Amino acid sequence: MKNNFNFTLPSLEAKKYVLDNGLKVYSFENDSMDLVRLEFYFENGGVINQSQIYSSVAANSLISEGSSKHSAIEIANIIDFYGAIIEKTVDKETSSVCFYFLNKHQENLIPCFEEIIKDPAFSQTELDTYLQRLRKQFLINQQKTDHLAKNNFYELIFGKEHPFGQIGTLEDFDLLERKHLVDFYNSFYSSNKCSIILSGNVDERLISLLNRYFGANDWKDRGDMKEKSLVFGANEKLIKTIDLPSAVQASIRIGFKTISVKHEDYMSLLVLNCLLGGYFGSRLMSNIREDKGYTYGISSILYSFKDIGVFLIGADVKQENCQDAIDEIYIEIEKLRNNMVDDIELHRVKNYMMGNVLRSLDGSFELADNFRPLLKFGFENDYYEKYLRVIAQISKEEILTLAQKYLNVNQMIELRVGNATIIK
C-alpha cells in the first residue's frame, strides 16, 4: 500500500531584507489580507540563559508594561485604540514578542512597538504586581497533578541543577530583583541576537518604518551575560512518586532524552511516535482510552531542543487505574519493539501526518510559524519536502528497527503524581 508524494508545498522561501544595523527581516507577504504579524524572535532569550530563576519569564512578560515615555496603562491604551494585539512567549531556549495589527495603522503603532522592544522600564511597581500574581498562581499550581508532573519530569530527566531541569520555588520569587530582568534583557534582547519575521499585508512602507525605528545600533550588545553551553548525561531508569493527598486524579509522565531534530533518524522517529501516541487513533489512545477507559486522553510527543530531544508519554488517569495504565503503556511499547506494524495502520498514520503538514502550511501566518524552526535549527527551506518524503517512503521494517533502537523501557523515567496511598 503506497502513499504517493505528488504535490507541491507552498514555498518557505521568505523575502529577505536587512536593516541598516544588520538585523535580518524575513517576510511572507499576502496583500489580500489587511492584517500584519510582526514577530521579534530572540534566539537566546530562553530560560536556560537566566542567572536568576524567573528572570527570563518576567523580562518577557513585563517588556510591554511601560517605557521611559509611557506607563503600562498608556501603552495598553495605544495598543487597544488601534486594535492591535501583543503575544509574548518564552521557552527553554528562545523568546518572542509578536504584534498583530492592521496595515493602515502601522505609522501609529511602530513607534509604540519601538518603545516596547527597545526601551522597557521594568518598573519596580509593575514587577511587584507581577510577582504577587505569580505567587498566587504558583500556590494554585502546586495542587495540580499535571503541573507537578510536567515540572518534575524535566528535573528528573535532566537533573535539578541543569538549566533544563531547574524548578522554581516560592522563595525564588523573593530573590528576583529588577536588576535580574534588566541584565537578562540587555544581554539577550539586542538587535544582534534578534530576527524579525513578518507575515500578512507587508509593504515597502512597513519595511521603511522598521528600518527607521529598529535599524540603528542603539540596541546592540548592551549586556554581559553569555549563552550557556550545556552538557547532557546518559539516560537512566528512574521511578518516582509525588504524593498529593488532595488529588482526584493521577498524572503520569514516562520518557527519556533522545536524538535532536538534527539527527538523520529524527523525521522517521516522528512517524513511530505518531503510531504510538501522536494522534487520536494511536495505539495508546485505542488501548488506554477506548478499550480500558482509564483516561480521557493520552499522548506521546517527540520534542527537540537545539542539541537534544525529549520523548514523552503523558496522561491524566483515574487514580485507581494508575499502575494498570502504566503497565499498558509498556505493553504497547513492547509490541512496537517486537512486531511489525501492519500496512493498513501505517498507511493511515502516513495520511494523517502528511495532511497535518499540508494544513500547517496553509497561509502566510502558518508559513511564518513553520519558518521559525528552520531559522532556529539552521535548516534549508526544503525541510518539509524532505519530511514528507520520509513519511511517504518509510517502511514497516524501518519502524520496527527504530522501535528497537530508541524505545528502551530500561532507560525511561517514570513519574506518577497523585494520592500515594492509591496510585502506588
C-alpha positions as CSV (number, residue, x, y, z in Angstrom):
1,M,0.0,0.0,0.0
2,K,1.7,3.2,-1.2
3,N,1.4,6.8,-0.1
4,N,2.1,8.9,-3.1
5,F,4.0,12.2,-2.6
6,N,2.9,14.0,-5.8
7,F,2.0,17.5,-4.6
8,T,3.9,20.8,-4.3
9,L,4.2,22.6,-1.0
10,P,3.9,26.3,-0.6
11,S,7.3,28.0,-0.7
12,L,9.1,28.7,2.6
13,E,11.5,31.0,0.7
14,A,11.0,34.2,2.7
15,K,11.5,37.6,1.1
16,K,14.6,38.9,2.9
17,Y,15.5,42.4,4.0
18,V,18.5,43.6,6.0
19,L,18.1,46.8,8.1
20,D,20.9,49.3,8.4
21,N,22.3,47.7,11.6
22,G,22.4,44.2,10.0
23,L,19.1,43.0,11.6
24,K,17.6,40.4,9.2
25,V,13.9,40.6,8.3
26,Y,12.1,37.6,6.8
27,S,8.8,38.3,5.2
28,F,5.8,36.1,4.0
29,E,3.7,38.6,2.2
30,N,0.0,38.4,1.4
31,D,-1.6,41.7,0.2
32,S,-5.1,40.1,0.1
33,M,-5.4,40.5,3.8
34,D,-5.5,43.6,6.0
35,L,-3.6,42.1,9.0
36,V,0.1,42.1,9.6
37,R,2.0,40.0,12.1
38,L,5.3,41.4,13.3
39,E,7.4,39.0,15.4
40,F,10.7,39.8,17.1
41,Y,12.4,36.5,17.6
42,F,15.2,36.3,20.2
43,E,17.3,33.2,19.6
44,N,18.9,33.1,23.1
45,G,16.1,34.7,25.1
46,G,15.0,31.5,26.8
47,V,15.0,30.1,30.4
48,I,18.3,28.3,30.1
49,N,20.4,31.5,29.9
50,Q,18.9,33.2,33.0
51,S,21.1,33.8,36.0
52,Q,18.2,34.0,38.4
53,I,15.1,31.8,38.2
54,Y,12.1,33.5,36.8
55,S,14.1,36.4,35.3
56,S,13.7,35.3,31.7
57,V,9.9,34.8,32.0
58,A,9.5,38.1,33.9
59,A,11.5,40.1,31.4
60,N,9.4,38.7,28.6
61,S,6.1,39.3,30.4
62,L,6.9,42.9,31.5
63,I,8.6,44.1,28.3
64,S,5.3,45.9,27.3
65,E,4.4,47.1,30.8
66,G,5.8,50.7,30.5
67,S,8.7,52.6,29.0
68,S,10.6,55.8,29.8
69,K,8.0,57.7,27.9
70,H,4.7,55.9,28.7
71,S,3.3,54.0,31.6
72,A,1.9,50.5,31.2
73,I,-1.6,51.8,31.1
74,E,-0.7,54.4,28.4
75,I,0.9,51.7,26.2
76,A,-2.1,49.4,26.7
77,N,-4.4,52.2,25.7
78,I,-2.4,52.9,22.5
79,I,-2.5,49.2,21.6
80,D,-6.2,48.9,22.3
81,F,-7.1,52.2,20.4
82,Y,-5.6,50.8,17.2
83,G,-6.9,47.3,17.7
84,A,-3.5,45.7,18.0
85,I,-2.7,42.5,19.9
86,I,0.6,41.6,21.7
87,E,1.7,38.0,22.2
88,K,4.7,37.2,24.4
89,T,6.2,33.8,24.6
90,V,9.3,32.3,26.2
91,D,10.5,28.7,26.2
92,K,13.7,27.0,27.4
93,E,15.8,28.3,24.6
94,T,14.2,31.2,22.8
95,S,11.7,34.1,23.3
96,S,9.4,36.1,21.1
97,V,7.4,39.3,21.2
98,C,4.7,39.3,18.5
99,F,2.4,42.1,17.3
100,Y,-0.8,41.8,15.3
101,F,-2.2,45.0,13.7
102,L,-3.9,46.4,10.7
103,N,-1.7,47.6,7.9
104,K,-3.4,51.0,7.8
105,H,-2.3,51.7,11.4
106,Q,1.4,50.9,11.1
107,E,2.6,54.5,11.2
108,N,0.9,55.0,14.6
109,L,1.9,51.7,16.1
110,I,5.5,51.1,15.0
111,P,6.8,53.9,17.3
112,C,4.9,52.3,20.2
113,F,6.4,48.9,19.3
114,E,9.9,50.5,19.4
115,E,9.3,51.6,23.0
116,I,8.2,48.1,23.9
117,I,11.2,46.4,22.3
118,K,14.0,48.9,22.9
119,D,13.0,50.9,26.0
120,P,11.1,48.8,28.6
121,A,11.0,50.4,32.0
122,F,10.7,47.2,34.1
123,S,9.4,49.4,36.9
124,Q,9.5,48.1,40.4
125,T,5.8,48.7,40.8
126,E,4.9,46.5,37.8
127,L,7.4,43.8,38.9
128,D,5.9,43.7,42.4
129,T,2.4,43.4,41.0
130,Y,3.5,40.7,38.6
131,L,5.3,38.7,41.3
132,Q,2.2,38.9,43.6
133,R,0.1,37.4,40.8
134,L,2.7,34.7,40.1
135,R,2.9,33.7,43.8
136,K,-0.9,33.1,43.9
137,Q,-0.7,31.1,40.7
138,F,2.2,29.1,42.0
139,L,0.2,28.0,45.1
140,I,-2.7,27.0,42.9
141,N,-0.4,25.0,40.6
142,Q,1.1,23.1,43.5
143,Q,-2.3,21.4,43.8
144,K,-2.5,20.3,40.2
145,T,-1.1,16.9,39.4
146,D,-0.5,17.8,35.7
147,H,1.6,20.9,36.6
148,L,3.7,19.0,39.1
149,A,4.2,16.1,36.7
150,K,5.3,18.5,33.9
151,N,7.9,20.4,36.0
152,N,9.2,17.4,37.9
153,F,9.6,15.3,34.8
154,Y,12.2,17.7,33.4
155,E,14.0,17.8,36.7
156,L,14.2,14.0,36.7
157,I,15.3,13.7,33.1
158,F,17.9,16.5,33.1
159,G,18.8,16.9,36.8
160,K,17.8,19.6,39.3
161,E,21.0,21.7,38.6
162,H,20.7,21.6,34.8
163,P,19.1,24.7,33.2
164,F,16.5,22.4,31.5
165,G,15.6,20.8,34.9
166,Q,15.5,23.7,37.3
167,I,12.2,24.2,39.1
168,G,11.4,27.5,40.7
169,T,10.2,27.6,44.3
170,L,8.1,30.1,46.2
171,E,11.3,31.5,47.8
172,D,12.7,32.2,44.3
173,F,10.1,35.0,43.8
174,D,11.6,36.8,46.8
175,L,15.1,36.6,45.3
176,L,14.1,38.1,41.9
177,E,15.1,41.7,41.6
178,R,14.6,44.3,38.9
179,K,18.3,44.2,38.1
180,H,18.0,40.5,37.0
181,L,15.4,41.5,34.4
182,V,17.5,44.4,33.2
183,D,20.6,42.3,32.9
184,F,18.8,39.5,31.1
185,Y,17.0,41.9,28.7
186,N,20.2,43.8,27.9
187,S,22.1,40.6,27.2
188,F,19.6,38.7,25.1
189,Y,17.1,41.3,23.7
190,S,19.5,43.1,21.4
191,S,19.5,43.7,17.7
192,N,22.4,41.3,17.0
193,K,20.5,38.5,18.7
194,C,17.2,39.2,17.1
195,S,15.4,38.3,13.8
196,I,12.2,39.8,12.6
197,I,9.6,37.6,11.0
198,L,6.8,39.4,9.1
199,S,3.7,37.9,7.6
200,G,0.4,39.2,6.1
201,N,0.0,42.6,4.4
202,V,3.6,43.7,4.3
203,D,4.6,46.6,2.1
204,E,7.6,48.8,1.4
205,R,6.3,51.4,3.7
206,L,6.4,49.0,6.7
207,I,10.0,47.9,5.8
208,S,11.0,51.6,5.8
209,L,9.4,52.1,9.2
210,L,11.1,49.1,10.6
211,N,14.5,50.4,9.4
212,R,13.8,53.8,10.8
213,Y,12.8,52.6,14.3
214,F,14.8,49.4,14.6
215,G,17.7,49.8,12.1
216,A,20.0,51.8,14.4
217,N,22.8,50.4,16.6
218,D,21.3,51.8,19.8
219,W,20.1,48.4,21.0
220,K,23.1,46.2,20.2
221,D,25.5,44.4,22.6
222,R,24.2,46.1,25.8
223,G,24.7,43.2,28.3
224,D,27.4,41.0,29.6
225,M,25.6,37.7,30.0
226,K,26.5,34.9,27.6
227,E,24.7,31.9,26.1
228,K,25.3,28.8,28.3
229,S,27.0,25.7,27.0
230,L,25.1,22.6,28.0
231,V,26.1,19.1,28.8
232,F,23.7,16.2,28.8
233,G,24.1,12.9,30.7
234,A,23.0,9.4,29.7
235,N,19.5,8.0,30.3
236,E,19.0,6.0,33.5
237,K,15.9,4.1,34.7
238,L,14.2,6.0,37.5
239,I,10.8,5.6,39.1
240,K,9.3,8.3,41.3
241,T,6.0,9.0,43.0
242,I,5.0,12.5,44.2
243,D,2.4,12.4,46.9
244,L,-0.5,14.8,46.6
245,P,-3.2,13.7,49.1
246,S,-5.8,16.0,47.8
247,A,-5.6,14.7,44.2
248,V,-8.7,13.4,42.5
249,Q,-6.7,12.0,39.5
250,A,-3.2,10.8,38.8
251,S,-0.8,12.3,36.3
252,I,1.7,10.0,34.5
253,R,4.8,11.0,32.7
254,I,7.1,8.4,31.1
255,G,10.0,9.4,28.8
256,F,13.7,9.8,28.1
257,K,16.3,12.0,26.4
258,T,16.8,11.2,22.8
259,I,18.1,12.5,19.4
260,S,17.6,16.1,18.3
261,V,15.9,17.3,15.1
262,K,19.3,17.5,13.5
263,H,19.8,13.7,13.6
264,E,19.1,11.7,10.5
265,D,16.6,9.4,12.3
266,Y,14.5,12.2,13.7
267,M,11.9,12.5,10.9
268,S,11.4,8.7,10.9
269,L,11.1,8.7,14.7
270,L,8.3,11.2,14.4
271,V,6.3,8.5,12.4
272,L,7.0,6.0,15.1
273,N,5.8,8.5,17.7
274,C,2.6,9.1,15.8
275,L,1.9,5.4,15.7
276,L,2.4,5.1,19.5
277,G,0.6,8.1,20.7
278,G,0.7,11.0,18.3
279,Y,-2.9,11.2,17.2
280,F,-6.4,10.3,18.3
281,G,-6.3,6.8,16.6
282,S,-2.9,5.9,18.1
283,R,-2.2,2.7,19.9
284,L,-2.1,4.4,23.3
285,M,-5.4,6.1,22.7
286,S,-7.0,2.9,21.3
287,N,-5.9,0.8,24.3
288,I,-5.9,3.0,27.3
289,R,-8.8,5.4,26.4
290,E,-11.1,3.5,24.1
291,D,-10.6,-0.1,25.3
292,K,-9.7,0.3,29.0
293,G,-11.4,3.6,29.8
294,Y,-8.6,4.7,32.2
295,T,-8.3,8.2,30.8
296,Y,-10.0,10.8,28.5
297,G,-6.7,11.3,26.7
298,I,-3.1,10.0,26.5
299,S,-0.4,11.1,24.0
300,S,3.2,10.8,23.2
301,I,5.3,13.6,21.8
302,L,8.8,14.0,20.4
303,Y,10.2,17.4,21.1
304,S,13.6,18.8,20.1
305,F,15.8,21.4,21.6
306,K,18.9,22.6,19.7
307,D,21.2,19.8,20.8
308,I,18.9,17.1,22.3
309,G,15.4,15.8,22.1
310,V,12.8,14.5,24.6
311,F,10.4,11.7,24.1
312,L,7.4,11.9,26.5
313,I,4.3,10.0,27.1
314,G,1.7,11.8,29.3
315,A,-1.8,11.1,30.6
316,D,-4.1,12.0,33.5
317,V,-5.9,8.9,34.7
318,K,-8.2,7.6,37.3
319,Q,-6.0,7.1,40.4
320,E,-7.2,3.5,41.0
321,N,-6.1,2.7,37.4
322,C,-2.7,4.4,37.6
323,Q,-0.5,1.3,37.7
324,D,-2.7,-0.5,35.2
325,A,-2.3,2.4,32.8
326,I,1.5,2.4,33.2
327,D,1.6,-1.4,32.5
328,E,-0.4,-0.9,29.4
329,I,1.9,1.8,28.1
330,Y,4.8,-0.6,28.4
331,I,2.8,-3.3,26.7
332,E,2.2,-1.0,23.7
333,I,5.9,-0.1,23.6
334,E,7.0,-3.7,23.6
335,K,4.5,-4.5,20.8
336,L,6.2,-2.0,18.6
337,R,9.6,-3.4,19.5
338,N,8.7,-7.0,18.8
339,N,6.1,-6.9,16.0
340,M,5.9,-5.1,12.6
341,V,3.0,-2.7,12.2
342,D,0.5,-3.8,9.5
343,D,0.2,-2.0,6.2
344,I,-3.2,-0.5,6.8
345,E,-2.3,1.1,10.1
346,L,0.9,2.5,8.7
347,H,-0.9,3.9,5.7
348,R,-3.4,5.6,7.9
349,V,-0.7,7.2,10.0
350,K,1.1,8.4,6.9
351,N,-2.0,10.0,5.5
352,Y,-2.7,11.7,8.8
353,M,0.8,13.1,9.1
354,M,1.0,14.3,5.5
355,G,-2.4,16.0,5.9
356,N,-1.1,17.8,9.0
357,V,1.9,19.1,7.2
358,L,-0.2,20.5,4.4
359,R,-2.7,22.1,6.8
360,S,0.2,23.7,8.8
361,L,1.5,25.5,5.6
362,D,-1.8,27.0,4.5
363,G,-1.5,30.8,4.8
364,S,1.2,33.4,5.4
365,F,0.9,33.3,9.2
366,E,1.3,29.5,9.1
367,L,4.3,29.8,6.8
368,A,5.9,32.2,9.2
369,D,5.2,29.7,12.1
370,N,6.9,26.9,10.2
371,F,9.8,29.1,9.1
372,R,10.8,29.9,12.7
373,P,12.2,26.4,13.5
374,L,14.1,26.5,10.2
375,L,15.7,29.7,11.5
376,K,16.3,28.2,14.9
377,F,18.0,25.0,13.7
378,G,19.6,26.3,10.6
379,F,17.7,24.2,8.1
380,E,17.2,24.8,4.4
381,N,13.8,25.8,3.0
382,D,13.1,22.3,1.6
383,Y,13.0,20.8,5.1
384,Y,9.2,20.0,4.9
385,E,9.6,18.4,1.5
386,K,12.2,16.1,2.9
387,Y,10.0,15.4,5.8
388,L,7.0,14.4,3.6
389,R,9.3,12.1,1.5
390,V,10.4,10.4,4.7
391,I,6.8,9.9,5.8
392,A,5.8,8.6,2.4
393,Q,8.7,6.2,2.0
394,I,9.3,4.8,5.5
395,S,8.6,1.0,5.7
396,K,7.2,-1.2,8.4
397,E,10.7,-2.8,8.7
398,E,12.2,0.6,9.4
399,I,9.6,1.3,12.0
400,L,10.5,-2.0,13.8
401,T,14.2,-1.1,13.7
402,L,13.6,2.4,15.1
403,A,11.4,1.0,17.9
404,Q,14.1,-1.5,18.9
405,K,16.8,1.2,18.7
406,Y,15.1,4.0,20.6
407,L,12.3,2.7,22.8
408,N,14.3,1.1,25.6
409,V,12.0,0.8,28.6
410,N,15.0,0.1,30.8
411,Q,16.2,3.7,30.3
412,M,12.9,5.5,30.8
413,I,12.0,7.9,33.5
414,E,8.6,7.0,35.1
415,L,6.8,9.6,37.2
416,R,3.4,9.5,38.8
417,V,1.7,12.3,40.8
418,G,-1.4,11.7,42.9
419,N,-2.5,10.3,46.3
420,A,0.3,7.9,47.0
421,T,-1.9,5.6,49.0
422,I,-3.9,4.9,45.9
423,I,-1.5,5.2,42.9
424,K,1.3,3.0,44.3
